[in-house]
Amino acid sequence: MTIEEFYATFDPSGNEYANVMGRLATERLVNKYLNKMLDDKSYGNLKQAVADGDYKTAFMASHTIKGICMNLNLKPLADSSDALTEELRNDPDAGKVEELLKQVEKDYEFVTDGIRSIG
């Protein structure tokens, strides 16, 4: 799969691909930063922090994921991590956090599987 095809899996309009190319200019750089996301520890930190009930650490991890995804125009994961970040920001409800984390997990898997399929 090409990088453009990867972005088309969640944005058939091509806007997200165009935006990330406008920001990073070359597919080589986009690929570099997409692959760096695979090595980022924030997702593991998020899951562990939520399991531990450490919502301050969970907030920081979720906020980091959101920022990475916004910079790389990874809209599905940017949106779900944003919703989780906002729930964690002030007096989070444990049930809501768990529900939002499930969507982040689904989107994270979708995005990272897609990144790994870029050839």
N, CA and C atoms as an extended XYZ file, in Angstrom:
357
Properties=species:S:1:pos:R:3:atomname:S:1:resname:S:1:resid:I:1 pbc="F F F"
N         0.850       -1.176        0.000 N   MET     1
C         0.000        0.000        0.000 CA  MET     1
C         0.896        1.240        0.000 C   MET     1
N         0.501        2.245       -0.755 N   THR     2
C         1.232        3.511       -0.759 CA  THR     2
C         0.740        4.388        0.395 C   THR     2
N         1.462        5.437        0.664 N   ILE     3
C         1.042        6.375        1.704 CA  ILE     3
C        -0.277        7.025        1.319 C   ILE     3
N        -0.419        7.392        0.075 N   GLU     4
C        -1.672        7.996       -0.372 CA  GLU     4
C        -2.843        7.017       -0.210 C   GLU     4
N        -2.621        5.755       -0.552 N   GLU     5
C        -3.667        4.744       -0.370 CA  GLU     5
C        -4.005        4.553        1.105 C   GLU     5
N        -2.993        4.598        1.968 N   PHE     6
C        -3.224        4.498        3.406 CA  PHE     6
C        -4.152        5.618        3.873 C   PHE     6
N        -3.860        6.844        3.503 N   TYR     7
C        -4.709        7.967        3.911 CA  TYR     7
C        -6.117        7.844        3.328 C   TYR     7
N        -6.239        7.271        2.146 N   ALA     8
C        -7.553        7.099        1.517 CA  ALA     8
C        -8.421        6.091        2.267 C   ALA     8
N        -7.812        5.219        3.088 N   THR     9
C        -8.607        4.243        3.834 CA  THR     9
C        -9.522        4.906        4.854 C   THR     9
N        -9.163        6.101        5.294 N   PHE    10
C       -10.026        6.813        6.239 CA  PHE    10
C       -10.452        8.181        5.740 C   PHE    10
N        -9.939        8.600        4.583 N   ASP    11
C       -10.352        9.878        4.008 CA  ASP    11
C       -10.322        9.791        2.477 C   ASP    11
N       -11.385        9.221        1.901 N   PRO    12
C       -11.411        9.075        0.435 CA  PRO    12
C       -11.326       10.401       -0.323 C   PRO    12
N       -11.645       11.512        0.331 N   SER    13
C       -11.589       12.811       -0.342 CA  SER    13
C       -10.162       13.239       -0.671 C   SER    13
N        -9.179       12.688        0.061 N   GLY    14
C        -7.791       13.055       -0.172 CA  GLY    14
C        -7.332       14.275        0.596 C   GLY    14
N        -8.209       14.870        1.375 N   ASN    15
C        -7.847       16.087        2.115 CA  ASN    15
C        -6.758       15.839        3.156 C   ASN    15
N        -6.861       14.747        3.905 N   GLU    16
C        -5.868       14.483        4.948 CA  GLU    16
C        -4.492       14.233        4.329 C   GLU    16
N        -4.462       13.500        3.230 N   TYR    17
C        -3.191       13.270        2.525 CA  TYR    17
C        -2.625       14.597        2.028 C   TYR    17
N        -3.454       15.411        1.420 N   ALA    18
C        -2.995       16.709        0.909 CA  ALA    18
C        -2.472       17.588        2.044 C   ALA    18
N        -3.166       17.557        3.173 N   ASN    19
C        -2.737       18.377        4.303 CA  ASN    19
C        -1.402       17.928        4.877 C   ASN    19
N        -1.227       16.613        5.035 N   VAL    20
C         0.042       16.136        5.582 CA  VAL    20
C         1.175       16.377        4.590 C   VAL    20
N         0.902       16.249        3.304 N   MET    21
C         1.929       16.538        2.298 CA  MET    21
C         2.259       18.032        2.283 C   MET    21
N         1.255       18.858        2.491 N   GLY    22
C         1.500       20.294        2.571 CA  GLY    22
C         2.374       20.647        3.765 C   GLY    22
N         2.242       19.895        4.846 N   ARG    23
C         3.008       20.156        6.059 CA  ARG    23
C         4.424       19.583        5.971 C   ARG    23
N         4.541       18.348        5.478 N   LEU    24
C         5.845       17.673        5.499 CA  LEU    24
C         6.550       17.627        4.142 C   LEU    24
N         5.837       17.928        3.085 N   ALA    25
C         6.389       18.144        1.736 CA  ALA    25
C         6.768       16.885        0.954 C   ALA    25
N         7.280       15.843        1.608 N   THR    26
C         7.663       14.643        0.862 CA  THR    26
C         7.104       13.399        1.535 C   THR    26
N         6.830       12.393        0.721 N   GLU    27
C         6.360       11.127        1.272 CA  GLU    27
C         7.437       10.475        2.134 C   GLU    27
N         8.684       10.722        1.832 N   ARG    28
C         9.766       10.169        2.654 CA  ARG    28
C         9.640       10.667        4.092 C   ARG    28
N         9.373       11.955        4.278 N   LEU    29
C         9.210       12.492        5.629 CA  LEU    29
C         7.923       11.989        6.287 C   LEU    29
N         6.852       11.924        5.520 N   VAL    30
C         5.597       11.401        6.070 CA  VAL    30
C         5.826        9.977        6.551 C   VAL    30
N         6.455        9.151        5.728 N   ASN    31
C         6.733        7.763        6.092 CA  ASN    31
C         7.618        7.685        7.339 C   ASN    31
N         8.613        8.535        7.408 N   LYS    32
C         9.519        8.566        8.560 CA  LYS    32
C         8.730        8.811        9.850 C   LYS    32
N         7.860        9.811        9.833 N   TYR    33
C         7.117       10.156       11.044 CA  TYR    33
C         5.992        9.169       11.343 C   TYR    33
N         5.400        8.593       10.319 N   LEU    34
C         4.415        7.538       10.568 CA  LEU    34
C         5.082        6.368       11.284 C   LEU    34
N         6.269        5.998       10.830 N   ASN    35
C         6.973        4.873       11.452 CA  ASN    35
C         7.476        5.205       12.852 C   ASN    35
N         7.814        6.460       13.101 N   LYS    36
C         8.199        6.859       14.458 CA  LYS    36
C         7.021        6.690       15.413 C   LYS    36
N         5.818        6.869       14.904 N   MET    37
C         4.634        6.695       15.742 CA  MET    37
C         4.561        5.270       16.271 C   MET    37
N         4.988        4.307       15.472 N   LEU    38
C         4.953        2.906       15.898 CA  LEU    38
C         5.860        2.653       17.102 C   LEU    38
N         6.912        3.459       17.231 N   ASP    39
C         7.859        3.304       18.339 CA  ASP    39
C         7.492        4.138       19.566 C   ASP    39
N         6.542        5.043       19.419 N   ASP    40
C         6.161        5.916       20.525 CA  ASP    40
C         5.514        5.097       21.645 C   ASP    40
N         5.858        5.384       22.862 N   LYS    41
C         5.389        4.629       24.031 CA  LYS    41
C         4.073        5.152       24.606 C   LYS    41
N         3.529        6.206       24.052 N   SER    42
C         2.341        6.842       24.633 CA  SER    42
C         1.137        5.917       24.704 C   SER    42
N         0.934        5.101       23.697 N   TYR    43
C        -0.226        4.213       23.696 CA  TYR    43
C        -0.137        3.191       24.835 C   TYR    43
N         1.005        2.562       24.990 N   GLY    44
C         1.195        1.626       26.091 CA  GLY    44
C         1.060        2.315       27.440 C   GLY    44
N         1.602        3.518       27.531 N   ASN    45
C         1.482        4.296       28.765 CA  ASN    45
C         0.023        4.624       29.060 C   ASN    45
N        -0.729        4.957       28.041 N   LEU    46
C        -2.143        5.280       28.204 CA  LEU    46
C        -2.910        4.082       28.756 C   LEU    46
N        -2.731        2.939       28.132 N   LYS    47
C        -3.459        1.747       28.570 CA  LYS    47
C        -3.107        1.371       30.006 C   LYS    47
N        -1.824        1.446       30.339 N   GLN    48
C        -1.399        1.103       31.699 CA  GLN    48
C        -1.936        2.116       32.710 C   GLN    48
N        -1.872        3.381       32.370 N   ALA    49
C        -2.346        4.424       33.288 CA  ALA    49
C        -3.845        4.288       33.548 C   ALA    49
N        -4.627        4.008       32.516 N   VAL    50
C        -6.067        3.826       32.711 CA  VAL    50
C        -6.310        2.595       33.586 C   VAL    50
N        -5.592        1.516       33.320 N   ALA    51
C        -5.741        0.301       34.130 CA  ALA    51
C        -5.410        0.565       35.600 C   ALA    51
N        -4.438        1.448       35.827 N   ASP    52
C        -4.024        1.789       37.190 CA  ASP    52
C        -4.893        2.875       37.821 C   ASP    52
N        -5.794        3.465       37.027 N   GLY    53
C        -6.599        4.571       37.536 CA  GLY    53
C        -5.809        5.857       37.690 C   GLY    53
N        -4.669        5.936       37.016 N   ASP    54
C        -3.804        7.120       37.060 CA  ASP    54
C        -4.199        8.051       35.912 C   ASP    54
N        -5.236        8.838       36.151 N   TYR    55
C        -5.796        9.647       35.077 CA  TYR    55
C        -4.924       10.835       34.690 C   TYR    55
N        -4.051       11.268       35.562 N   LYS    56
C        -3.128       12.347       35.198 CA  LYS    56
C        -2.150       11.854       34.126 C   LYS    56
N        -1.572       10.674       34.350 N   THR    57
C        -0.663       10.092       33.359 CA  THR    57
C        -1.424        9.721       32.088 C   THR    57
N        -2.628        9.208       32.252 N   ALA    58
C        -3.458        8.865       31.093 CA  ALA    58
C        -3.750       10.108       30.253 C   ALA    58
N        -4.042       11.214       30.913 N   PHE    59
C        -4.288       12.476       30.196 CA  PHE    59
C        -3.073       12.853       29.364 C   PHE    59
N        -1.888       12.802       29.985 N   MET    60
C        -0.671       13.199       29.269 CA  MET    60
C        -0.436       12.293       28.058 C   MET    60
N        -0.626       10.985       28.230 N   ALA    61
C        -0.412       10.041       27.133 CA  ALA    61
C        -1.432       10.258       26.021 C   ALA    61
N        -2.693       10.425       26.397 N   SER    62
C        -3.744       10.648       25.402 CA  SER    62
C        -3.508       11.957       24.651 C   SER    62
N        -3.087       12.973       25.364 N   HIS    63
C        -2.804       14.276       24.744 CA  HIS    63
C        -1.645       14.157       23.758 C   HIS    63
N        -0.638       13.370       24.102 N   THR    64
C         0.494       13.154       23.195 CA  THR    64
C         0.040       12.438       21.926 C   THR    64
N        -0.761       11.392       22.091 N   ILE    65
C        -1.281       10.666       20.922 CA  ILE    65
C        -2.079       11.611       20.039 C   ILE    65
N        -2.934       12.407       20.649 N   LYS    66
C        -3.742       13.365       19.885 CA  LYS    66
C        -2.839       14.302       19.085 C   LYS    66
N        -1.802       14.828       19.718 N   GLY    67
C        -0.897       15.757       19.029 CA  GLY    67
C        -0.173       15.115       17.865 C   GLY    67
N         0.329       13.911       18.076 N   ILE    68
C         1.018       13.195       16.994 CA  ILE    68
C         0.061       12.997       15.823 C   ILE    68
N        -1.148       12.561       16.144 N   CYS    69
C        -2.122       12.261       15.086 CA  CYS    69
C        -2.605       13.510       14.364 C   CYS    69
N        -2.718       14.603       15.095 N   MET    70
C        -3.117       15.850       14.426 CA  MET    70
C        -2.011       16.312       13.482 C   MET    70
N        -0.758       16.191       13.905 N   ASN    71
C         0.362       16.594       13.050 CA  ASN    71
C         0.495       15.716       11.817 C   ASN    71
N         0.090       14.447       11.941 N   LEU    72
C         0.186       13.520       10.811 CA  LEU    72
C        -1.150       13.343       10.082 C   LEU    72
N        -2.151       14.125       10.456 N   ASN    73
C        -3.478       14.067        9.840 CA  ASN    73
C        -4.068       12.655        9.881 C   ASN    73
N        -3.950       12.011       11.025 N   LEU    74
C        -4.529       10.683       11.229 CA  LEU    74
C        -5.860       10.870       11.940 C   LEU    74
N        -6.832       11.325       11.185 N   LYS    75
C        -8.101       11.802       11.729 CA  LYS    75
C        -8.834       10.826       12.646 C   LYS    75
N        -8.976        9.561       12.312 N   PRO    76
C        -9.740        8.694       13.218 CA  PRO    76
C        -9.150        8.652       14.627 C   PRO    76
N        -7.853        8.458       14.722 N   LEU    77
C        -7.207        8.376       16.022 CA  LEU    77
C        -7.078        9.749       16.668 C   LEU    77
N        -6.900       10.774       15.878 N   ALA    78
C        -6.870       12.134       16.434 CA  ALA    78
C        -8.198       12.452       17.104 C   ALA    78
N        -9.296       12.094       16.453 N   ASP    79
C       -10.626       12.392       16.999 CA  ASP    79
C       -10.909       11.594       18.271 C   ASP    79
N       -10.619       10.301       18.265 N   SER    80
C       -10.936        9.494       19.446 CA  SER    80
C       -10.013        9.832       20.616 C   SER    80
N        -8.747       10.108       20.343 N   SER    81
C        -7.845       10.482       21.437 CA  SER    81
C        -8.178       11.875       21.963 C   SER    81
N        -8.704       12.740       21.107 N   ASP    82
C        -9.152       14.057       21.560 CA  ASP    82
C       -10.336       13.914       22.521 C   ASP    82
N       -11.286       13.067       22.174 N   ALA    83
C       -12.447       12.853       23.055 CA  ALA    83
C       -11.993       12.297       24.406 C   ALA    83
N       -11.057       11.364       24.385 N   LEU    84
C       -10.546       10.801       25.634 CA  LEU    84
C        -9.777       11.853       26.429 C   LEU    84
N        -8.961       12.628       25.758 N   THR    85
C        -8.203       13.690       26.419 CA  THR    85
C        -9.145       14.647       27.139 C   THR    85
N       -10.206       15.025       26.465 N   GLU    86
C       -11.148       15.970       27.084 CA  GLU    86
C       -11.867       15.344       28.273 C   GLU    86
N       -12.176       14.054       28.208 N   GLU    87
C       -12.803       13.398       29.356 CA  GLU    87
C       -11.831       13.334       30.536 C   GLU    87
N       -10.558       13.122       30.237 N   LEU    88
C        -9.548       13.008       31.287 CA  LEU    88
C        -9.130       14.360       31.854 C   LEU    88
N        -9.441       15.426       31.159 N   ARG    89
C        -8.959       16.755       31.546 CA  ARG    89
C        -9.440       17.170       32.940 C   ARG    89
N       -10.704       16.992       33.239 N   ASN    90
C       -11.268       17.443       34.513 CA  ASN    90
C       -12.217       16.402       35.072 C   ASN    90
N       -11.955       15.935       36.261 N   ASP    91
C       -12.862       15.045       36.986 CA  ASP    91
C       -13.444       13.939       36.093 C   ASP    91
N       -12.588       13.052       35.561 N   PRO    92
C       -13.064       12.029       34.630 CA  PRO    92
C       -13.975       10.992       35.284 C   PRO    92
N       -14.921       10.517       34.507 N   ASP    93
C       -15.807        9.429       34.907 CA  ASP    93
C       -15.174        8.117       34.422 C   ASP    93
N       -14.932        7.188       35.342 N   ALA    94
C       -14.221        5.945       35.002 CA  ALA    94
C       -14.922        5.161       33.898 C   ALA    94
N       -16.247        5.087       33.949 N   GLY    95
C       -16.986        4.368       32.915 CA  GLY    95
C       -16.836        5.009       31.548 C   GLY    95
N       -16.887        6.316       31.514 N   LYS    96
C       -16.735        7.045       30.251 CA  LYS    96
C       -15.301        6.892       29.718 C   LYS    96
N       -14.328        6.936       30.628 N   VAL    97
C       -12.929        6.757       30.215 CA  VAL    97
C       -12.753        5.388       29.560 C   VAL    97
N       -13.286        4.347       30.176 N   GLU    98
C       -13.176        2.990       29.619 CA  GLU    98
C       -13.827        2.909       28.239 C   GLU    98
N       -14.993        3.518       28.106 N   GLU    99
C       -15.713        3.520       26.825 CA  GLU    99
C       -14.901        4.239       25.748 C   GLU    99
N       -14.370        5.399       26.079 N   LEU   100
C       -13.578        6.168       25.113 CA  LEU   100
C       -12.264        5.470       24.783 C   LEU   100
N       -11.677        4.803       25.774 N   LEU   101
C       -10.438        4.070       25.532 CA  LEU   101
C       -10.664        2.947       24.524 C   LEU   101
N       -11.808        2.296       24.571 N   LYS   102
C       -12.106        1.233       23.602 CA  LYS   102
C       -12.073        1.770       22.174 C   LYS   102
N       -12.598        2.975       21.960 N   GLN   103
C       -12.557        3.570       20.625 CA  GLN   103
C       -11.126        3.936       20.234 C   GLN   103
N       -10.353        4.455       21.185 N   VAL   104
C        -8.943        4.761       20.912 CA  VAL   104
C        -8.210        3.481       20.523 C   VAL   104
N        -8.458        2.399       21.251 N   GLU   105
C        -7.808        1.120       20.940 CA  GLU   105
C        -8.149        0.666       19.517 C   GLU   105
N        -9.411        0.758       19.160 N   LYS   106
C        -9.850        0.361       17.814 CA  LYS   106
C        -9.163        1.221       16.751 C   LYS   106
N        -9.163        2.532       16.969 N   ASP   107
C        -8.554        3.440       15.991 CA  ASP   107
C        -7.043        3.286       15.941 C   ASP   107
N        -6.418        3.055       17.087 N   TYR   108
C        -4.969        2.852       17.128 CA  TYR   108
C        -4.591        1.612       16.322 C   TYR   108
N        -5.330        0.551       16.521 N   GLU   109
C        -5.062       -0.686       15.782 CA  GLU   109
C        -5.242       -0.465       14.282 C   GLU   109
N        -6.320        0.209       13.899 N   PHE   110
C        -6.581        0.504       12.482 CA  PHE   110
C        -5.426        1.303       11.876 C   PHE   110
N        -5.015        2.364       12.562 N   VAL   111
C        -3.969        3.241       12.040 CA  VAL   111
C        -2.621        2.516       12.005 C   VAL   111
N        -2.245        1.848       13.081 N   THR   112
C        -0.939        1.207       13.097 CA  THR   112
C        -0.861        0.021       12.140 C   THR   112
N        -1.950       -0.722       11.991 N   ASP   113
C        -1.983       -1.790       10.975 CA  ASP   113
C        -1.778       -1.191        9.590 C   ASP   113
N        -2.425       -0.065        9.335 N   GLY   114
C        -2.281        0.611        8.053 CA  GLY   114
C        -0.848        1.072        7.812 C   GLY   114
N        -0.239        1.661        8.839 N   ILE   115
C         1.152        2.123        8.708 CA  ILE   115
C         2.060        0.945        8.381 C   ILE   115
N         1.862       -0.162        9.064 N   ARG   116
C         2.701       -1.340        8.816 CA  ARG   116
C         2.514       -1.917        7.403 C   ARG   116
N         1.388       -1.629        6.781 N   SER   117
C         1.132       -2.171        5.436 CA  SER   117
C         1.679       -1.279        4.328 C   SER   117
N         2.211       -0.129        4.689 N   ILE   118
C         2.801        0.760        3.669 CA  ILE   118
C         4.094        0.127        3.187 C   ILE   118
N         4.190        0.003        1.869 N   GLY   119
C         5.364       -0.686        1.325 CA  GLY   119
C         6.252        0.139        0.509 C   GLY   119
